Amino acid sequence: MKRLFFLGMLFALACKKDRIASTGIQLTPTSLLTYVGGKDTLLATKTPLNASDNITWSSDDPSVAGVNASGVVTGVGAGVTVIRATTGHTFSSTCTVTVKKWTNYNRRNSGLSSDSTIYAVAIDKGGNIWAGTDGGVFKFDGLNWTNYTTTNSGLGGNKVMSIAVDSLGNKWFGTDVTLSSLDGTTWTNYNLPGVTSIAIDTHGNRWYANWDTQVAEFDGTHWTYHTPYDTANAFWISTVGADPQGNIWLGTEIAGTIWKFDGAAWTTYDITHDGFGGNSVYAATPDAQGDMWFGFAYEGGGVSEFDGAHWITYSAPGDRHDFGIGVKAIAVDGQDNKWFGSDGRGASMFDGSSWTTYDITNSLIGSSYVWAIAVDNHGNKWFGTVNGGGLSVLYAP
């Protein structure tokens, strides 16, 4: 018996002698962006690599993200927390985890009954979401869905390509057949087909770009049609935007031209001389400082910022940004972050120094083709996607 005890002690001492203590640990990555329900695995590397100490995992806030014994992080709720890996009871390394909360509404889980493209998204004063599709316009109040079409309402056409809400709360819908308005109960249709872009200026006047070489202005009573260039060299005006200074901005489909109208005179900007992002202008939106942001598709791509004197273009990988085919939508949130909807690269956010991109690989956005963006009063971002991808929302933390 004593012999067996002695042999056991020798074995225990040998195992203890072979045990290698940790002198450090490193987590990869050190920061992680995920979404509620998302799962990502952190890699913990001990120093030395053959150290025998076990790794203990913990989360500073399990209500935001949890972690299991294998380093698998699970997003639980919107927010930021720190995941910590500790070895040898002394050495630790951390990863800062930011969890975003996504919901995707589509034909299978909501009243959004159409599997078609969402061309436009707007939010009214009551916080209702309006989405324009090939199957009419959908209203979502946070609980209930209502679909307005030519058969159950006064909507002029079922293909709704643009939406805007004016200062009186009236909704304007650009369809393939007419321009339609809804003042709460009454529908009115105007003989202006194919309105692809709507802007409201500082005076409350509505501006409409449609399948024409002119842009239409409506003050509620009178219509005025503006042609900013020689009609012999006319091109389809594809977008209209309004800045806080009262200027109107127009962009063309293929001409590589942007115009500014200050109420009296037109200023022309040309891609050849001014060097902005592309020939085909699909979005024009001001930021909090009044700088204009333009999105380009097809003939070029990317976005350009104009501060009234200088153009800055973001369009290529590396120090700039890759938007795939191009940019179809721009929105600015309450923190002056710029959001861009792209053709094939999802939705990108620019905070003035760094970029964050959400697509089908790292979020619950319905598609990597995002043609409409709107930000509600709570800071939630709504993305309209194509080909049945539905309406996706990224909730603000």
Residue, then its C-alpha position, 0 to 999 in steps of 0.5 A: m500500500k505504501r508502495l502504491f502511495f509513493l508511486g502516486m506521489l511521484f506521478a503527481l509531482a511529474c505532472k506538476k513539473d510538466r505543467i507550463a504556466s501562462t505568461g500572457i493571452q491575446l484575443t483576436p479580434t479586439s473589437l467586434l460588431t454583431y447583431v442581436g442573435g448573431k454568433d461570432t467566435l473569438l480566438a484566444t492565443k496564450t503565451p507560450l502557445n503550449a501553456s497549460d492554464n485553462i481560459t476563463w471567459s466572461s462578459d461585463d454585460p451579459s444582457v448585451a452579449g454572452v460568451n461560452a467556454s469556447g469563446v463563441v459570442t452571442g449578441v443578446g441586446a443592443g449596446v456595448t460590452v466587453i468580453r474578457a478571456t483570463t488565463g492563470h488567474t492573472f493575465s487577461s485580454t479583452c474584446t469590445v463588442t457592439v451589438k446592433k439590433w436588426t429586424n427584417y420585415n418581408r412577405r413571410n413575417s409581416g403585412l408587407s405582402s409584396d416580394s417586389t423592390i422597395y423604391a422609397v421609404a419615408i416617415d411621417k410626423g406620427g412616426n408611421i413608416w411609408a414604403g413604396t413598392d411595385g404593389g402600391v404603398f405600405k404604411f406601418d405604424g409599428l404594429n399594423w400594416t396597410n397597403y394602398t393600391t389603385t383598387n382600394s384607394g385614390l393612389g394613381g399608380n401601383k409602382v411607387m418610386s418616390i415618397a415625401v412628407d411636406s411641412l403640413g404632413n401631406k404625403w406625396f407619392g411619385t408613381d409610374v402613372t401620376l403624382s399622388s398626394l394624401d392629406g390624411t383622408t383625401w387623395t389627389n392626383y396630378n398629371l405628372p407620371g414617373v416621379t422618381s425624386i421629390a424634395i421639399d424646400t425651406h419655403g414648403n414648395r415641392w420639387y419633382a424630378n420625373w421622366d422629363t428634361q424639366v423639374a416641376e415646382f409646386d407651391g400648393t397652387h401654382w406649377t412652375y417648370h424649370t429647365p436649367y440647360d439648353t434643351a438641345n442637349a437635354f438629359w433626364i433629370s434623375t434626382v432633386g434635393a434641397d439644402p437648408q440655405g434654400n438651394i435646389w440641386l438637380g442631377t442627371e441620369i447620364a450627362g455628368t452634370i449637377w445644377k444648383f438653383d438659388g431661386a434666381a440663377w442656375t450654377t452648373y457643375d460638370i464632372t470633367h471640370d469639378g471631378f465629382g464621383g460619376n455621370s449618373v446622379y441618383a441621390a442628393t442630400p444635405d448634412a447637418q452643416g449644409d454640405m451636399w452629398f451626391g450618390f452616383a450609380y452605373e456611370g462611375g459610382g460612389v459618393s461625393e461631398f460638396d461644401g460649396a467650394h470643394w468636392i471630396t469623392y469616396s468611391a474606391p477600396g482602401d482609404r476610400h470606400d467601395f460601393g459596388i455598382g453605385v449608390k442609390a440612396i443617402a440619409v443623415d441621422g441625428q449625429d450627422n452620420k451619413w448612410f448610403g444605400s448601395d447596389g451590391r454592397g449593402a448599407s454603409m455609414f460614414d461618421g466623418s472619419s471611419w466607415t461601417t458597412y452592413d450587408i447580408t454577411n454581418s447583419l439581418i439586412g434583407s439584401s445587399y441592394v439597398w435603394a431607400i433609407a430613412v431615419d425616424n425620430h428615435g434614430n432607427k434606420w429603415f432600409g428598403t431593399v430589392n427583389g423581396g429583401g423587404l424592409s429592414v430596420l437597425y434600431a438605435p442603441 
